[in-house]
Amino acid sequence: MKVAIQLFTLRDSCNEDFVGTLRKVSELGYDGVEFAGHWGGLEARELKGILDELSLQAAGSHVPLHMLENELEDVIQYQKEINSRYITCPILPEDRRGGVSEYSQFAQRLNEIGKVCSDNGIQFSYHNHAFELEDLDGRQPLRILLDETDPKWVNAELDIYWLTKAGENPLEWINHYKGRVPLLHLKDMTNDSEQFFAELGTGVVDVLGAIEEGKQAGVDWFVVEQDQTKKSPFESVKISMDYLKSHHLL
């Protein structure tokens, strides 16, 4: 089981000391990092050297849609140089959302991006939040995006927190798209009306069940993310790592 940290969790620390943040992540026992739209302003070769020095792997990168649409060739080249196999569209901007027809059109856009990635040896995914799970004329936008894209070109990076918050069962989604979920976001949720982001093992999300289902479904990287925390971010990511270690998952 390979476990990465989504660096959005540590975004403030990354802005202050990017390399120092990577060093702390390695010391906590994470196998890799999933980048969040920036790579510390480093040239690819320099970043690859730092990752190697710290025994970290590039688990993939969240790349904003505008970069995927306008800078895809450069993005792919950078990913290849840091030995990253995965590029993910992290969210559909609000001004691009609409009805069923708009989501169908976006699905074809994802196909186009995914085919270019595939032709270059990179797997492309879409990462969900909760808005793609709302009812839209009897359909869920996430179903449209996944069912109207070619599995050869577009995968799913399912987020078990957002699925749970939307009233869905993450295990059912992981199983339904088995073989198409190379990356899985591990995230917990508090057991109260706030439904706030929580450290793994402290909330109501079936984290262990999702991990087991993910293993059966062919997940390559399990990615810990906590969008917001009431503790210090490093304290939170340590608690989550300690939880995984306590269940002998690493």
N, C-alpha and C positions, 0 to 999 in steps of 0.2 A: 504494500500500500504506500503510494507516494503522496506526501502531503505538502502543499504549498500554502503560502499566505498571499492573499490579495492585497497588494500594497496600498490600495485605497484606504484600508484600515489604518495604515500608518502614514497617511498623506502629509500630516504636519511634520512628522519626523523626517520624512523623505525630503521635504522642502528645506529643512534646516541642515541635514547631513545625510545625503542619499547613501553614500558608501558606508557610513557608520550604521545606518539603519539596516542595510543588508548584512553587516557583520553581526548585529544583535539577533537578527532573524536566524542566521546560521547557528549562533550559540544556543538558541532556544530549541534547536533540533529539527527545524523545518528542512525539507529536502529541496524546496524550490520556491520561487516567487512568481506570482502572476502580476505583470506590470499593469499600470492603470493610466494609460494615455500619455505617459512620459517615461523617459529612461534616464533621468538624472542629467540630461544634457551631454551625455557621454557618447563618443563614437562607438560603434558596435564592437570593434575589436577590443577597445579599452574595457567596455562592460563585460565582454566575454572573459577577459583575463581576470577581472575582479570576481566574477561568479566562480570561475575555476579555482581561484585562490581560496575562496570561502566554502568550497564544496557545495555550491548551490547550482541548481539547474533552472533554466528559464522554462517555467511551466506553460507560458503563453502570455498573450498581451490583450488587454482590452483596448480597442482602438476606436475613437469616435467616428461616427458615420461620415462626417465631412472629410476626414482623412482617408477613409476607405473609398470614398467616391472620387477624391481628387489627388491622392498621393499613394495609391495602392502599390504601385511598383516599388517605390522607395520603402514603404512599410514592409513589404515582403522581403526585400533584400536585407533590411536590418534584422528581421526575424531569423532569416537563414544564417546570418553571420553570428548571431548569439545562440544558435542551435535551438531555436524555438519552433515547435511544430504546430502551434495553435494560435490563431487570431480569432478574436471574438468581438462582435458588435455588442457593446454593453447596454444600449438602450435605443429605442426609437424616439427621437426628439418630439416634444409635444406638438410642434407645428407640422409634423409629418403624419400625425395620427388622424384617423377619420372613420369612415364606415367600412363595410366589408370590401368594397371595391378598392379603397385605398390600401387596405392591408394586403389584398391580393396583388396589387401593383408592387407593393414593397417586397412581397415574397419573391417576385420576379427579379427585383433589384438585388435581393440577397443571393438568388441563383447566379446572377451575373458576377457578383463579387466572389462568391464561393467557387465558381468554375475557374476564375483566374488564380485563386489561391491553390486549388487542387492541381492545376496545370504546373504549379511551381512547388509541389510537394508539401503544401501547407493545408491543414484542416481548418475550416471556417465554421464558426458557431454563432448562434444568437443567444444572448443571456436575457432571461425574463425577470420582470418585476411583477407586481400584482395587477397593473392596469390591463395587461394582455389576457387576463383571466376573467374579466368582466363580460357579461352577456352583451353580445352585439348582434342584434337581429337573429337570435337563436344560435349564434356561434361564438366561440371564444377566439379572440385575435391570435393567441399563441398557437391554437390548432391550425388556423389559417396559415400562419407563417411556417409551421413545420410540415403540414400536410400538402401544401402547395409548392414546396421546394423539393428539389431532387436530393435524396439522401446521400448521393455521391458528392454533393457540393456543399450542403448546409446541414450542420449538426445543431444540437441543443446543449447549451450549458445551463442546466436546470438549477434553480436556486430554491433550496428546500424551505427557507424562511418565507419567501414570497408566495410559494405554493400553499404553504400552511395558512398564512394570513388570509389568503383568498378563499379558504375553505376547501382546498384540494388536498388529496392524499399524495405526498411526494413519491411514495413507493409505487403507486399505480402509474404515475407519469414516467418514472424511471424504467419500469417494466415495459410500458407501452412503447417507449422509444428505445428499447434495448438495442445495443449496437450502434446507437446514434448519440450517445452521451459520453464523449471522451473526457469531459470536465464536469465536475459536480461541486456546486457551492454548498459548503457545510456552514450552517448558521442556525442559531437557536432563538427562541422568542419567549419573553417573560410570560408567566402565568397570571396575568391580570388584565384589566381593561385597556391598559396602555399598549400592550403587545409590543413592547420595546425590544430592540436587539439585545441578545443575551449571549454570554459565553457558553460554549458547548457543554451540555450536560447539566445546565442550570435552569433550563426552561422546559417547554412542552413539546418541542419538535422531536420526532422520533429519529434522532441522529444516528443511533446505532443501527436501526432498521434500514435507514437510507444508505448507510455505508455497506451493509450486507447486500442490499439490493443492487447497489452500484457495482459491487464486485462481480455479481452475476451478470450485470448488463455490460460489462467491459469498460468501466470507467478507468481512465489512465491516471488522472490527477484528481485528488480530493483537495479542494481549495477552501481554506478557512477564511471567512470574511466576517467582519462586524462593522457595519456601516457607521454606527455611532456607539459610544460607550460612556457610561457614567463613571468608569474607572479611568486610569491612564490606558491608552491603547496598548502599550507593551504589557501591562498587567493583564489585560483581557486576553491578548493572544497567547500569553504564557498559560493562563488558566485553561484555555481551549486545548493547547498542546498537552498539558498535564492530564487532561481528561482522556485524550486519545491514548496516551502512554499508559494510563491506569487500566485501560481495557486491553492492553497488550496488542494494540493495533499497529504499532510501529516496531 
